[in-house]
């Protein structure tokens, strides 16, 4: 499975991140361990939502969409 996930910083609740992975538990652990340049300074993180896809391309397209203007508006209304 391929996962698109949304996480929020516990220390800085205004900081949010959308990502893509094949191993959700390991990826969240990496974020919380400071293993990602983009999220290290805002750790720890909590998982807000995730979406599982059987098709890699569909998952990547959804992640890309959530990072666009209309995708951010959709996520703000539905997930955050």
N, C-alpha and C positions, 0 to 999 in steps of 0.2 A: 504494500500500500504506500501511497504518497500522501503526505500531510501538509496542509497549509495551516499555520498556527498564528494566533494572536496572543502576545504576552504584554503584561503591564509591569512596570517597575513598582516594587513595594515601597522603596525609599523615596521615589519621585513619581507619584501616581500620574503625573502629566506625560510621562515618557512611555510611549507604546512602540511595539515592534511587530511587524508581520514577516513571517519567514516560511520556508519550504524545507522539508526533510523527509527521509524515509524511516528514521528512527526518532520518534517524538520524545521519548523519555531521555535518551542520550543527548538530544539537542538542547532540551531545557536544562539538563545538568551542565552542559557546556556553557550556556549563557550564564548560569548561576556561579560557575567557577571562574568567570572572566575570560573565557576562551574565544570570545568574539570581540573584535575591535569596536564594532558599532554599539555593543550593549554592555561592555565591561564596566564603564563608569557609573552605570545606573543599577547595578545588581543590588539585591536579589530580585528575581523576576517571578511572576506568578502567571500561570496559564489561564487565559480568559476564555478562549474557544479554539477549537480545531475542526478541520474538515478533512475527511479521508476520501481519497480518489484512487480508483484502480488504474486510471490512465495518467501517466506522468505529464503528458502535454497539457491535459485539462487542469491538473493541479498547478502547473507553472503559469498557465494563462490566468487562473483565478488569483494566484499570488500577485501577478503583475497588475491585474484589475484592481485589487485592493490597495495598490500603491498609486493609483491614478486619482485624480480629483473626484470623479464620480464614485469610485470605489471607496475612497476615504469617507465620503458622505454616507454611502451605504453602510459601511462598517460602524460609523458613529451612531447611526440610527438603530442598527440591529444587534451589534455586539458589545460595544464599549458602554 
